[in-house]
Amino acid sequence: MADKILSVFIDESGDFGDYNPIAPYYLVSMVLHNQDIDIHGSITVMNTHMSNLGYKEHAIHTGPLIRRESV
């Protein structure tokens, strides 16, 4: 039986410090990807959508969104 490889990507955003009503949330996102399944098409769709929104070649960071900062 061939080994199966599962990739796990985890990212977090927030602060464990004192409660701040401007940024009350702490988020954890996880992507689990079975390496036997090609996700290139899904990545292309996401990149095209982000480009159409004006976010060319950018990472998506949720911290400013959580803190309700300006664009």
All heavy atoms as TSV, in Angstrom:
chain	resi	resn	atom	element	x	y	z
A	1	MET	N	N	0.850	-1.173	0.000
A	1	MET	CA	C	0.000	0.000	0.000
A	1	MET	C	C	0.897	1.239	0.000
A	1	MET	O	O	1.821	1.358	0.786
A	1	MET	CB	C	-0.893	-0.007	1.240
A	1	MET	CG	C	-1.750	1.228	1.326
A	1	MET	SD	S	-2.671	1.381	2.865
A	1	MET	CE	C	-4.113	0.477	2.441
A	2	ALA	N	N	0.580	2.168	-0.891
A	2	ALA	CA	C	1.356	3.403	-0.983
A	2	ALA	C	C	1.008	4.329	0.172
A	2	ALA	O	O	-0.125	4.358	0.639
A	2	ALA	CB	C	1.074	4.102	-2.308
A	3	ASP	N	N	2.024	5.073	0.616
A	3	ASP	CA	C	1.777	6.052	1.674
A	3	ASP	C	C	0.923	7.196	1.130
A	3	ASP	O	O	1.081	7.628	-0.006
A	3	ASP	CB	C	3.099	6.634	2.189
A	3	ASP	CG	C	3.890	5.618	2.986
A	3	ASP	OD1	O	3.283	4.700	3.537
A	3	ASP	OD2	O	5.126	5.776	3.047
A	4	LYS	N	N	0.023	7.671	1.942
A	4	LYS	CA	C	-0.780	8.839	1.601
A	4	LYS	C	C	-0.224	10.014	2.383
A	4	LYS	O	O	0.170	9.879	3.531
A	4	LYS	CB	C	-2.238	8.612	1.930
A	4	LYS	CG	C	-2.838	7.480	1.146
A	4	LYS	CD	C	-4.301	7.666	0.970
A	4	LYS	CE	C	-4.806	6.489	0.180
A	4	LYS	NZ	N	-5.470	6.867	-1.006
A	5	ILE	N	N	-0.188	11.168	1.750
A	5	ILE	CA	C	0.357	12.359	2.389
A	5	ILE	C	C	-0.748	13.390	2.543
A	5	ILE	O	O	-1.416	13.747	1.574
A	5	ILE	CB	C	1.526	12.934	1.575
A	5	ILE	CG1	C	2.654	11.912	1.467
A	5	ILE	CG2	C	2.025	14.224	2.206
A	5	ILE	CD1	C	3.781	12.323	0.548
A	6	LEU	N	N	-0.934	13.846	3.760
A	6	LEU	CA	C	-1.905	14.893	4.062
A	6	LEU	C	C	-1.130	16.131	4.505
A	6	LEU	O	O	-0.366	16.083	5.469
A	6	LEU	CB	C	-2.847	14.448	5.180
A	6	LEU	CG	C	-3.893	15.463	5.627
A	6	LEU	CD1	C	-4.914	15.697	4.513
A	6	LEU	CD2	C	-4.593	14.989	6.887
A	7	SER	N	N	-1.309	17.220	3.770
A	7	SER	CA	C	-0.683	18.483	4.163
A	7	SER	C	C	-1.636	19.230	5.074
A	7	SER	O	O	-2.844	19.243	4.845
A	7	SER	CB	C	-0.385	19.343	2.934
A	7	SER	OG	O	0.600	18.740	2.139
A	8	VAL	N	N	-1.085	19.859	6.092
A	8	VAL	CA	C	-1.883	20.641	7.030
A	8	VAL	C	C	-1.257	22.026	7.132
A	8	VAL	O	O	-0.080	22.161	7.446
A	8	VAL	CB	C	-1.917	19.976	8.425
A	8	VAL	CG1	C	-2.729	20.819	9.381
A	8	VAL	CG2	C	-2.459	18.563	8.336
A	9	PHE	N	N	-2.056	23.043	6.829
A	9	PHE	CA	C	-1.612	24.430	6.932
A	9	PHE	C	C	-2.472	25.101	7.996
A	9	PHE	O	O	-3.698	25.061	7.915
A	9	PHE	CB	C	-1.780	25.156	5.593
A	9	PHE	CG	C	-1.041	24.500	4.466
A	9	PHE	CD1	C	-1.681	23.571	3.655
A	9	PHE	CD2	C	0.288	24.801	4.216
A	9	PHE	CE1	C	-1.002	22.955	2.618
A	9	PHE	CE2	C	0.962	24.184	3.182
A	9	PHE	CZ	C	0.314	23.261	2.376
A	10	ILE	N	N	-1.842	25.693	8.992
A	10	ILE	CA	C	-2.565	26.338	10.086
A	10	ILE	C	C	-2.061	27.773	10.226
A	10	ILE	O	O	-0.856	28.017	10.196
A	10	ILE	CB	C	-2.362	25.574	11.416
A	10	ILE	CG1	C	-2.863	24.135	11.270
A	10	ILE	CG2	C	-3.067	26.284	12.565
A	10	ILE	CD1	C	-2.561	23.247	12.446
A	11	ASP	N	N	-3.000	28.690	10.366
A	11	ASP	CA	C	-2.639	30.096	10.562
A	11	ASP	C	C	-3.552	30.669	11.634
A	11	ASP	O	O	-4.664	30.191	11.837
A	11	ASP	CB	C	-2.799	30.872	9.264
A	11	ASP	CG	C	-2.145	32.251	9.321
A	11	ASP	OD1	O	-1.331	32.493	10.230
A	11	ASP	OD2	O	-2.450	33.081	8.461
A	12	GLU	N	N	-3.072	31.670	12.336
A	12	GLU	CA	C	-3.858	32.281	13.407
A	12	GLU	C	C	-3.740	33.777	13.323
A	12	GLU	O	O	-2.799	34.316	12.757
A	12	GLU	CB	C	-3.410	31.764	14.775
A	12	GLU	CG	C	-1.918	31.865	15.056
A	12	GLU	CD	C	-1.413	33.246	15.397
A	12	GLU	OE1	O	-2.175	34.034	15.982
A	12	GLU	OE2	O	-0.273	33.547	15.071
A	13	SER	N	N	-4.737	34.431	13.882
A	13	SER	CA	C	-4.727	35.879	13.929
A	13	SER	C	C	-5.496	36.318	15.164
A	13	SER	O	O	-6.579	35.812	15.440
A	13	SER	CB	C	-5.391	36.468	12.675
A	13	SER	OG	O	-5.337	37.865	12.718
A	14	GLY	N	N	-4.930	37.222	15.912
A	14	GLY	CA	C	-5.594	37.709	17.110
A	14	GLY	C	C	-4.596	37.957	18.217
A	14	GLY	O	O	-3.393	37.941	18.010
A	15	ASP	N	N	-5.109	38.148	19.409
A	15	ASP	CA	C	-4.285	38.487	20.554
A	15	ASP	C	C	-4.844	37.809	21.795
A	15	ASP	O	O	-6.046	37.849	22.041
A	15	ASP	CB	C	-4.284	40.003	20.732
A	15	ASP	CG	C	-3.327	40.495	21.796
A	15	ASP	OD1	O	-2.704	39.656	22.483
A	15	ASP	OD2	O	-3.198	41.712	21.953
A	16	PHE	N	N	-3.986	37.183	22.563
A	16	PHE	CA	C	-4.402	36.551	23.815
A	16	PHE	C	C	-4.408	37.528	24.988
A	16	PHE	O	O	-4.693	37.157	26.107
A	16	PHE	CB	C	-3.474	35.385	24.177
A	16	PHE	CG	C	-3.751	34.137	23.390
A	16	PHE	CD1	C	-2.748	33.538	22.655
A	16	PHE	CD2	C	-5.009	33.555	23.395
A	16	PHE	CE1	C	-2.987	32.382	21.939
A	16	PHE	CE2	C	-5.262	32.400	22.682
A	16	PHE	CZ	C	-4.247	31.811	21.951
A	17	GLY	N	N	-4.095	38.791	24.710
A	17	GLY	CA	C	-4.013	39.786	25.772
A	17	GLY	C	C	-5.381	40.179	26.315
A	17	GLY	O	O	-6.381	39.493	26.113
A	18	ASP	N	N	-5.419	41.308	27.017
A	18	ASP	CA	C	-6.667	41.813	27.578
A	18	ASP	C	C	-7.707	42.000	26.487
A	18	ASP	O	O	-7.386	42.326	25.345
A	18	ASP	CB	C	-6.434	43.151	28.290
A	18	ASP	CG	C	-5.557	43.004	29.519
A	18	ASP	OD1	O	-5.522	41.884	30.070
A	18	ASP	OD2	O	-4.907	43.993	29.909
A	19	TYR	N	N	-8.962	41.826	26.854
A	19	TYR	CA	C	-10.068	41.974	25.901
A	19	TYR	C	C	-10.092	43.385	25.336
A	19	TYR	O	O	-9.990	44.368	26.067
A	19	TYR	CB	C	-11.403	41.669	26.578
A	19	TYR	CG	C	-12.591	41.918	25.688
A	19	TYR	CD1	C	-12.910	41.010	24.683
A	19	TYR	CD2	C	-13.367	43.052	25.824
A	19	TYR	CE1	C	-13.982	41.230	23.842
A	19	TYR	CE2	C	-14.440	43.285	24.994
A	19	TYR	CZ	C	-14.747	42.370	24.000
A	19	TYR	OH	O	-15.818	42.594	23.173
A	20	ASN	N	N	-10.194	43.463	24.029
A	20	ASN	CA	C	-10.282	44.747	23.345
A	20	ASN	C	C	-11.532	44.707	22.472
A	20	ASN	O	O	-11.609	43.899	21.546
A	20	ASN	CB	C	-9.040	44.976	22.481
A	20	ASN	CG	C	-9.064	46.319	21.779
A	20	ASN	OD1	O	-10.092	46.964	21.681
A	20	ASN	ND2	N	-7.906	46.721	21.276
A	21	PRO	N	N	-12.544	45.552	22.737
A	21	PRO	CA	C	-13.782	45.498	21.960
A	21	PRO	C	C	-13.593	45.800	20.474
A	21	PRO	O	O	-14.417	45.415	19.662
A	21	PRO	CB	C	-14.689	46.535	22.620
A	21	PRO	CG	C	-13.784	47.403	23.420
A	21	PRO	CD	C	-12.582	46.596	23.763
A	22	ILE	N	N	-12.509	46.450	20.104
A	22	ILE	CA	C	-12.246	46.720	18.685
A	22	ILE	C	C	-11.805	45.443	17.968
A	22	ILE	O	O	-12.079	45.264	16.798
A	22	ILE	CB	C	-11.175	47.824	18.539
A	22	ILE	CG1	C	-11.723	49.144	19.077
A	22	ILE	CG2	C	-10.725	47.974	17.092
A	22	ILE	CD1	C	-10.710	50.253	19.129
A	23	ALA	N	N	-11.120	44.552	18.674
A	23	ALA	CA	C	-10.643	43.293	18.093
A	23	ALA	C	C	-10.967	42.148	19.052
A	23	ALA	O	O	-10.073	41.608	19.692
A	23	ALA	CB	C	-9.147	43.384	17.829
A	24	PRO	N	N	-12.248	41.768	19.137
A	24	PRO	CA	C	-12.637	40.789	20.154
A	24	PRO	C	C	-12.380	39.326	19.785
A	24	PRO	O	O	-12.554	38.458	20.627
A	24	PRO	CB	C	-14.143	41.034	20.301
A	24	PRO	CG	C	-14.567	41.491	18.947
A	24	PRO	CD	C	-13.406	42.297	18.425
A	25	TYR	N	N	-11.941	39.057	18.563
A	25	TYR	CA	C	-11.868	37.666	18.116
A	25	TYR	C	C	-10.428	37.173	17.973
A	25	TYR	O	O	-9.515	37.923	17.698
A	25	TYR	CB	C	-12.576	37.495	16.775
A	25	TYR	CG	C	-14.015	37.919	16.832
A	25	TYR	CD1	C	-14.432	39.094	16.235
A	25	TYR	CD2	C	-14.956	37.157	17.506
A	25	TYR	CE1	C	-15.750	39.499	16.288
A	25	TYR	CE2	C	-16.280	37.550	17.575
A	25	TYR	CZ	C	-16.664	38.718	16.965
A	25	TYR	OH	O	-17.969	39.101	17.030
A	26	TYR	N	N	-10.274	35.872	18.137
A	26	TYR	CA	C	-9.025	35.180	17.840
A	26	TYR	C	C	-9.387	34.071	16.864
A	26	TYR	O	O	-10.227	33.228	17.179
A	26	TYR	CB	C	-8.406	34.600	19.115
A	26	TYR	CG	C	-7.018	34.064	18.890
A	26	TYR	CD1	C	-5.923	34.908	18.975
A	26	TYR	CD2	C	-6.806	32.735	18.567
A	26	TYR	CE1	C	-4.648	34.434	18.749
A	26	TYR	CE2	C	-5.533	32.253	18.338
A	26	TYR	CZ	C	-4.455	33.117	18.436
A	26	TYR	OH	O	-3.193	32.654	18.206
A	27	LEU	N	N	-8.833	34.097	15.666
A	27	LEU	CA	C	-9.206	33.148	14.627
A	27	LEU	C	C	-8.086	32.161	14.355
A	27	LEU	O	O	-6.908	32.517	14.352
A	27	LEU	CB	C	-9.518	33.879	13.316
A	27	LEU	CG	C	-10.652	34.884	13.350
A	27	LEU	CD1	C	-10.765	35.573	11.994
A	27	LEU	CD2	C	-11.954	34.220	13.708
A	28	VAL	N	N	-8.471	30.942	14.085
A	28	VAL	CA	C	-7.541	29.913	13.645
A	28	VAL	C	C	-8.122	29.317	12.367
A	28	VAL	O	O	-9.295	28.926	12.334
A	28	VAL	CB	C	-7.358	28.803	14.700
A	28	VAL	CG1	C	-6.450	27.707	14.174
A	28	VAL	CG2	C	-6.810	29.382	15.992
A	29	SER	N	N	-7.325	29.293	11.317
A	29	SER	CA	C	-7.779	28.673	10.072
A	29	SER	C	C	-6.890	27.482	9.771
A	29	SER	O	O	-5.693	27.492	10.054
A	29	SER	CB	C	-7.758	29.683	8.920
A	29	SER	OG	O	-6.439	30.136	8.709
A	30	MET	N	N	-7.507	26.454	9.210
A	30	MET	CA	C	-6.768	25.246	8.860
A	30	MET	C	C	-7.163	24.802	7.460
A	30	MET	O	O	-8.338	24.846	7.100
A	30	MET	CB	C	-7.072	24.124	9.841
A	30	MET	CG	C	-6.579	24.390	11.232
A	30	MET	SD	S	-6.862	23.009	12.339
A	30	MET	CE	C	-8.535	23.360	12.834
A	31	VAL	N	N	-6.171	24.386	6.694
A	31	VAL	CA	C	-6.411	23.790	5.389
A	31	VAL	C	C	-5.791	22.404	5.440
A	31	VAL	O	O	-4.607	22.244	5.741
A	31	VAL	CB	C	-5.772	24.616	4.250
A	31	VAL	CG1	C	-5.925	23.902	2.918
A	31	VAL	CG2	C	-6.369	26.006	4.206
A	32	LEU	N	N	-6.607	21.408	5.175
A	32	LEU	CA	C	-6.150	20.023	5.120
A	32	LEU	C	C	-6.211	19.591	3.666
A	32	LEU	O	O	-7.260	19.717	3.023
A	32	LEU	CB	C	-7.040	19.127	5.981
A	32	LEU	CG	C	-7.175	19.599	7.427
A	32	LEU	CD1	C	-8.339	18.921	8.101
A	32	LEU	CD2	C	-5.890	19.331	8.177
A	33	HIS	N	N	-5.101	19.118	3.132
A	33	HIS	CA	C	-5.040	18.799	1.706
A	33	HIS	C	C	-4.436	17.420	1.491
A	33	HIS	O	O	-3.289	17.173	1.817
A	33	HIS	CB	C	-4.215	19.865	0.974
A	33	HIS	CG	C	-3.962	19.527	-0.459
A	33	HIS	ND1	N	-2.721	19.613	-1.021
A	33	HIS	CD2	C	-4.785	19.096	-1.438
A	33	HIS	CE1	C	-2.787	19.242	-2.287
A	33	HIS	NE2	N	-4.024	18.937	-2.555
A	34	ASN	N	N	-5.240	16.519	0.924
A	34	ASN	CA	C	-4.777	15.200	0.517
A	34	ASN	C	C	-3.922	15.393	-0.728
A	34	ASN	O	O	-4.412	15.834	-1.765
A	34	ASN	CB	C	-5.983	14.304	0.228
A	34	ASN	CG	C	-5.590	12.920	-0.238
A	34	ASN	OD1	O	-4.453	12.681	-0.625
A	34	ASN	ND2	N	-6.537	12.015	-0.216
A	35	GLN	N	N	-2.643	15.073	-0.645
A	35	GLN	CA	C	-1.714	15.311	-1.745
A	35	GLN	C	C	-2.039	14.494	-2.996
A	35	GLN	O	O	-1.536	14.792	-4.072
A	35	GLN	CB	C	-0.278	15.037	-1.290
A	35	GLN	CG	C	0.242	16.041	-0.291
A	35	GLN	CD	C	0.429	17.407	-0.909
A	35	GLN	OE1	O	0.963	17.552	-1.990
A	35	GLN	NE2	N	-0.040	18.437	-0.220
A	36	ASP	N	N	-2.894	13.480	-2.869
A	36	ASP	CA	C	-3.300	12.701	-4.041
A	36	ASP	C	C	-4.309	13.458	-4.901
A	36	ASP	O	O	-4.587	13.058	-6.027
A	36	ASP	CB	C	-3.926	11.370	-3.617
A	36	ASP	CG	C	-2.902	10.394	-3.064
A	36	ASP	OD1	O	-1.704	10.537	-3.375
A	36	ASP	OD2	O	-3.300	9.479	-2.331
A	37	ILE	N	N	-4.884	14.537	-4.379
A	37	ILE	CA	C	-5.908	15.287	-5.099
A	37	ILE	C	C	-5.319	16.619	-5.559
A	37	ILE	O	O	-4.827	17.405	-4.758
A	37	ILE	CB	C	-7.134	15.528	-4.196
A	37	ILE	CG1	C	-7.733	14.185	-3.780
A	37	ILE	CG2	C	-8.167	16.388	-4.911
A	37	ILE	CD1	C	-8.813	14.299	-2.731
A	38	ASP	N	N	-5.374	16.855	-6.860
A	38	ASP	CA	C	-4.836	18.086	-7.440
A	38	ASP	C	C	-5.775	19.251	-7.143
A	38	ASP	O	O	-6.962	19.207	-7.486
A	38	ASP	CB	C	-4.679	17.908	-8.943
A	38	ASP	CG	C	-4.068	19.113	-9.639
A	38	ASP	OD1	O	-3.571	20.028	-8.939
A	38	ASP	OD2	O	-4.080	19.145	-10.878
A	39	ILE	N	N	-5.260	20.297	-6.493
A	39	ILE	CA	C	-6.079	21.472	-6.190
A	39	ILE	C	C	-5.644	22.688	-7.022
A	39	ILE	O	O	-6.047	23.801	-6.760
A	39	ILE	CB	C	-6.045	21.823	-4.680
A	39	ILE	CG1	C	-4.629	22.173	-4.218
A	39	ILE	CG2	C	-6.663	20.709	-3.858
A	39	ILE	CD1	C	-4.553	22.748	-2.820
A	40	HIS	N	N	-4.836	22.451	-8.046
A	40	HIS	CA	C	-4.340	23.553	-8.876
A	40	HIS	C	C	-5.489	24.372	-9.452
A	40	HIS	O	O	-5.432	25.611	-9.464
A	40	HIS	CB	C	-3.448	23.011	-9.995
A	40	HIS	CG	C	-2.824	24.096	-10.814
A	40	HIS	ND1	N	-3.407	24.591	-11.954
A	40	HIS	CD2	C	-1.678	24.798	-10.635
A	40	HIS	CE1	C	-2.650	25.550	-12.451
A	40	HIS	NE2	N	-1.597	25.697	-11.678
A	41	GLY	N	N	-6.542	23.723	-9.937
A	41	GLY	CA	C	-7.685	24.434	-10.496
A	41	GLY	C	C	-8.350	25.340	-9.469
A	41	GLY	O	O	-8.711	26.486	-9.778
A	42	SER	N	N	-8.507	24.857	-8.239
A	42	SER	CA	C	-9.121	25.662	-7.174
A	42	SER	C	C	-8.250	26.857	-6.814
A	42	SER	O	O	-8.762	27.960	-6.572
A	42	SER	CB	C	-9.349	24.797	-5.929
A	42	SER	OG	O	-10.262	23.762	-6.214
A	43	ILE	N	N	-6.947	26.660	-6.795
A	43	ILE	CA	C	-6.018	27.758	-6.499
A	43	ILE	C	C	-6.093	28.811	-7.605
A	43	ILE	O	O	-6.105	30.018	-7.334
A	43	ILE	CB	C	-4.573	27.230	-6.342
A	43	ILE	CG1	C	-4.480	26.217	-5.224
A	43	ILE	CG2	C	-3.584	28.385	-6.168
A	43	ILE	CD1	C	-4.562	26.773	-3.846
A	44	THR	N	N	-6.162	28.357	-8.848
A	44	THR	CA	C	-6.258	29.279	-9.982
A	44	THR	C	C	-7.533	30.109	-9.891
A	44	THR	O	O	-7.510	31.331	-10.100
A	44	THR	CB	C	-6.208	28.504	-11.312
A	44	THR	OG1	O	-4.966	27.798	-11.385
A	44	THR	CG2	C	-6.339	29.433	-12.513
A	45	VAL	N	N	-8.648	29.473	-9.562
A	45	VAL	CA	C	-9.923	30.185	-9.415
A	45	VAL	C	C	-9.816	31.229	-8.307
A	45	VAL	O	O	-10.244	32.379	-8.469
A	45	VAL	CB	C	-11.082	29.199	-9.136
A	45	VAL	CG1	C	-12.332	29.929	-8.698
A	45	VAL	CG2	C	-11.371	28.351	-10.363
A	46	MET	N	N	-9.239	30.857	-7.158
A	46	MET	CA	C	-9.096	31.801	-6.047
A	46	MET	C	C	-8.192	32.974	-6.444
A	46	MET	O	O	-8.524	34.132	-6.194
A	46	MET	CB	C	-8.519	31.120	-4.804
A	46	MET	CG	C	-8.413	32.080	-3.625
A	46	MET	SD	S	-7.473	31.474	-2.230
A	46	MET	CE	C	-5.810	31.633	-2.850
A	47	ASN	N	N	-7.059	32.684	-7.091
A	47	ASN	CA	C	-6.137	33.748	-7.506
A	47	ASN	C	C	-6.792	34.684	-8.519
A	47	ASN	O	O	-6.600	35.902	-8.461
A	47	ASN	CB	C	-4.851	33.161	-8.069
A	47	ASN	CG	C	-3.965	32.591	-6.999
A	47	ASN	OD1	O	-4.063	32.958	-5.830
A	47	ASN	ND2	N	-3.085	31.670	-7.380
A	48	THR	N	N	-7.573	34.134	-9.446
A	48	THR	CA	C	-8.280	34.962	-10.420
A	48	THR	C	C	-9.284	35.861	-9.718
A	48	THR	O	O	-9.386	37.056	-10.014
A	48	THR	CB	C	-8.982	34.076	-11.464
A	48	THR	OG1	O	-8.002	33.301	-12.149
A	48	THR	CG2	C	-9.758	34.910	-12.476
A	49	HIS	N	N	-10.037	35.302	-8.777
A	49	HIS	CA	C	-11.023	36.081	-8.034
A	49	HIS	C	C	-10.341	37.205	-7.250
A	49	HIS	O	O	-10.800	38.356	-7.277
A	49	HIS	CB	C	-11.809	35.173	-7.094
A	49	HIS	CG	C	-12.878	35.872	-6.327
A	49	HIS	ND1	N	-14.005	36.389	-6.924
A	49	HIS	CD2	C	-12.987	36.164	-5.013
A	49	HIS	CE1	C	-14.765	36.969	-6.003
A	49	HIS	NE2	N	-14.163	36.840	-4.839
A	50	MET	N	N	-9.247	36.887	-6.576
A	50	MET	CA	C	-8.526	37.907	-5.806
A	50	MET	C	C	-7.984	38.998	-6.736
A	50	MET	O	O	-8.024	40.178	-6.406
A	50	MET	CB	C	-7.393	37.272	-4.997
A	50	MET	CG	C	-7.859	36.306	-3.926
A	50	MET	SD	S	-8.965	37.051	-2.720
A	50	MET	CE	C	-7.838	38.140	-1.890
A	51	SER	N	N	-7.484	38.598	-7.900
A	51	SER	CA	C	-6.975	39.567	-8.870
A	51	SER	C	C	-8.104	40.465	-9.369
A	51	SER	O	O	-7.924	41.682	-9.509
A	51	SER	CB	C	-6.321	38.832	-10.043
A	51	SER	OG	O	-5.845	39.744	-10.996
A	52	ASN	N	N	-9.278	39.883	-9.620
A	52	ASN	CA	C	-10.428	40.669	-10.071
A	52	ASN	C	C	-10.878	41.672	-9.011
A	52	ASN	O	O	-11.435	42.720	-9.338
A	52	ASN	CB	C	-11.599	39.757	-10.447
A	52	ASN	CG	C	-11.334	38.975	-11.709
A	52	ASN	OD1	O	-10.474	39.328	-12.515
A	52	ASN	ND2	N	-12.057	37.892	-11.889
A	53	LEU	N	N	-10.636	41.358	-7.753
A	53	LEU	CA	C	-10.966	42.275	-6.656
A	53	LEU	C	C	-9.901	43.353	-6.464
A	53	LEU	O	O	-10.063	44.257	-5.656
A	53	LEU	CB	C	-11.147	41.497	-5.348
A	53	LEU	CG	C	-12.368	40.588	-5.269
A	53	LEU	CD1	C	-12.318	39.743	-3.997
A	53	LEU	CD2	C	-13.660	41.394	-5.316
A	54	GLY	N	N	-8.780	43.222	-7.191
A	54	GLY	CA	C	-7.715	44.214	-7.091
A	54	GLY	C	C	-6.582	43.809	-6.162
A	54	GLY	O	O	-5.720	44.617	-5.856
A	55	TYR	N	N	-6.581	42.564	-5.709
A	55	TYR	CA	C	-5.529	42.074	-4.811
A	55	TYR	C	C	-4.586	41.173	-5.582
A	55	TYR	O	O	-4.552	39.965	-5.398
A	55	TYR	CB	C	-6.136	41.308	-3.636
A	55	TYR	CG	C	-7.047	42.143	-2.781
A	55	TYR	CD1	C	-8.421	41.924	-2.784
A	55	TYR	CD2	C	-6.548	43.142	-1.978
A	55	TYR	CE1	C	-9.264	42.687	-2.001
A	55	TYR	CE2	C	-7.377	43.921	-1.196
A	55	TYR	CZ	C	-8.735	43.686	-1.213
A	55	TYR	OH	O	-9.560	44.440	-0.444
A	56	LYS	N	N	-3.782	41.763	-6.450
A	56	LYS	CA	C	-2.867	40.971	-7.265
A	56	LYS	C	C	-1.656	40.545	-6.436
A	56	LYS	O	O	-1.016	41.366	-5.798
A	56	LYS	CB	C	-2.432	41.777	-8.469
A	56	LYS	CG	C	-3.587	42.081	-9.402
A	56	LYS	CD	C	-3.139	42.866	-10.608
A	56	LYS	CE	C	-4.274	42.983	-11.576
A	56	LYS	NZ	N	-4.916	44.237	-11.635
A	57	GLU	N	N	-1.371	39.250	-6.458
A	57	GLU	CA	C	-0.156	38.706	-5.833
A	57	GLU	C	C	-0.022	39.091	-4.365
A	57	GLU	O	O	1.057	39.458	-3.914
A	57	GLU	CB	C	1.078	39.168	-6.612
A	57	GLU	CG	C	0.988	38.913	-8.088
A	57	GLU	CD	C	1.803	37.740	-8.551
A	57	GLU	OE1	O	2.667	37.282	-7.799
A	57	GLU	OE2	O	1.559	37.296	-9.675
A	58	HIS	N	N	-1.090	39.032	-3.613
A	58	HIS	CA	C	-1.056	39.369	-2.202
A	58	HIS	C	C	-1.460	38.166	-1.361
A	58	HIS	O	O	-2.270	37.349	-1.774
A	58	HIS	CB	C	-2.026	40.513	-1.879
A	58	HIS	CG	C	-1.511	41.867	-2.235
A	58	HIS	ND1	N	-1.205	42.242	-3.516
A	58	HIS	CD2	C	-1.251	42.943	-1.474
A	58	HIS	CE1	C	-0.776	43.479	-3.531
A	58	HIS	NE2	N	-0.796	43.935	-2.314
A	59	ALA	N	N	-0.913	38.102	-0.182
A	59	ALA	CA	C	-1.377	37.132	0.804
A	59	ALA	C	C	-2.647	37.687	1.437
A	59	ALA	O	O	-2.879	38.897	1.439
A	59	ALA	CB	C	-0.306	36.904	1.872
A	60	ILE	N	N	-3.460	36.812	1.965
A	60	ILE	CA	C	-4.698	37.234	2.620
A	60	ILE	C	C	-4.434	37.244	4.120
A	60	ILE	O	O	-4.152	36.217	4.719
A	60	ILE	CB	C	-5.851	36.265	2.291
A	60	ILE	CG1	C	-6.058	36.206	0.779
A	60	ILE	CG2	C	-7.125	36.691	3.006
A	60	ILE	CD1	C	-6.969	35.099	0.335
A	61	HIS	N	N	-4.494	38.426	4.742
A	61	HIS	CA	C	-4.277	38.556	6.177
A	61	HIS	C	C	-5.582	39.010	6.834
A	61	HIS	O	O	-6.178	39.992	6.423
A	61	HIS	CB	C	-3.173	39.579	6.477
A	61	HIS	CG	C	-1.844	39.163	5.951
A	61	HIS	ND1	N	-1.072	38.217	6.582
A	61	HIS	CD2	C	-1.165	39.528	4.850
A	61	HIS	CE1	C	0.039	38.034	5.889
A	61	HIS	NE2	N	-0.001	38.810	4.833
A	62	THR	N	N	-6.016	38.296	7.839
A	62	THR	CA	C	-7.299	38.627	8.463
A	62	THR	C	C	-7.164	39.567	9.655
A	62	THR	O	O	-8.160	40.094	10.120
A	62	THR	CB	C	-8.029	37.351	8.921
A	62	THR	OG1	O	-7.216	36.657	9.864
A	62	THR	CG2	C	-8.356	36.460	7.744
A	63	GLY	N	N	-5.966	39.793	10.160
A	63	GLY	CA	C	-5.776	40.655	11.324
A	63	GLY	C	C	-6.408	42.030	11.164
A	63	GLY	O	O	-7.184	42.467	12.009
A	64	PRO	N	N	-6.108	42.756	10.070
A	64	PRO	CA	C	-6.720	44.076	9.890
A	64	PRO	C	C	-8.252	44.008	9.787
A	64	PRO	O	O	-8.941	44.908	10.239
A	64	PRO	CB	C	-6.108	44.574	8.576
A	64	PRO	CG	C	-4.796	43.860	8.496
A	64	PRO	CD	C	-5.074	42.494	9.083
A	65	LEU	N	N	-8.771	42.932	9.200
A	65	LEU	CA	C	-10.220	42.771	9.107
A	65	LEU	C	C	-10.824	42.602	10.497
A	65	LEU	O	O	-11.834	43.233	10.836
A	65	LEU	CB	C	-10.550	41.560	8.234
A	65	LEU	CG	C	-12.019	41.222	8.058
A	65	LEU	CD1	C	-12.729	42.351	7.317
A	65	LEU	CD2	C	-12.166	39.921	7.291
A	66	ILE	N	N	-10.189	41.796	11.325
A	66	ILE	CA	C	-10.680	41.565	12.683
A	66	ILE	C	C	-10.642	42.856	13.502
A	66	ILE	O	O	-11.564	43.153	14.254
A	66	ILE	CB	C	-9.835	40.479	13.377
A	66	ILE	CG1	C	-10.070	39.140	12.694
A	66	ILE	CG2	C	-10.158	40.393	14.872
A	66	ILE	CD1	C	-9.080	38.080	13.100
A	67	ARG	N	N	-9.569	43.643	13.312
A	67	ARG	CA	C	-9.419	44.889	14.060
A	67	ARG	C	C	-10.218	46.036	13.448
A	67	ARG	O	O	-10.161	47.150	13.935
A	67	ARG	CB	C	-7.939	45.254	14.150
A	67	ARG	CG	C	-7.135	44.285	14.991
A	67	ARG	CD	C	-5.721	44.787	15.186
A	67	ARG	NE	N	-4.976	44.868	13.947
A	67	ARG	CZ	C	-4.230	43.878	13.430
A	67	ARG	NH1	N	-4.154	42.732	14.056
A	67	ARG	NH2	N	-3.585	44.050	12.291
A	68	ARG	N	N	-10.930	45.761	12.361
A	68	ARG	CA	C	-11.747	46.757	11.646
A	68	ARG	C	C	-10.913	47.966	11.215
A	68	ARG	O	O	-11.354	49.101	11.325
A	68	ARG	CB	C	-12.936	47.172	12.485
A	68	ARG	CG	C	-13.855	46.020	12.775
A	68	ARG	CD	C	-15.050	46.429	13.573
A	68	ARG	NE	N	-15.842	45.217	13.848
A	68	ARG	CZ	C	-16.553	45.045	14.927
A	68	ARG	NH1	N	-16.616	45.997	15.832
A	68	ARG	NH2	N	-17.233	43.937	15.104
A	69	GLU	N	N	-9.700	47.677	10.750
A	69	GLU	CA	C	-8.832	48.735	10.262
A	69	GLU	C	C	-9.259	49.137	8.858
A	69	GLU	O	O	-9.915	48.374	8.156
A	69	GLU	CB	C	-7.381	48.267	10.258
A	69	GLU	CG	C	-6.846	47.992	11.655
A	69	GLU	CD	C	-5.457	47.408	11.640
A	69	GLU	OE1	O	-4.931	47.081	10.557
A	69	GLU	OE2	O	-4.883	47.263	12.723
A	70	SER	N	N	-8.838	50.302	8.427
A	70	SER	CA	C	-9.162	50.748	7.069
A	70	SER	C	C	-8.417	49.887	6.055
A	70	SER	O	O	-7.503	49.133	6.394
A	70	SER	CB	C	-8.796	52.214	6.896
A	70	SER	OG	O	-7.394	52.358	7.007
A	71	VAL	N	N	-8.815	50.018	4.800
A	71	VAL	CA	C	-8.210	49.250	3.718
A	71	VAL	C	C	-6.715	49.509	3.682
A	71	VAL	O	O	-5.907	48.661	3.529
A	71	VAL	CB	C	-8.864	49.605	2.367
A	71	VAL	CG1	C	-8.178	48.886	1.245
A	71	VAL	CG2	C	-10.340	49.290	2.397
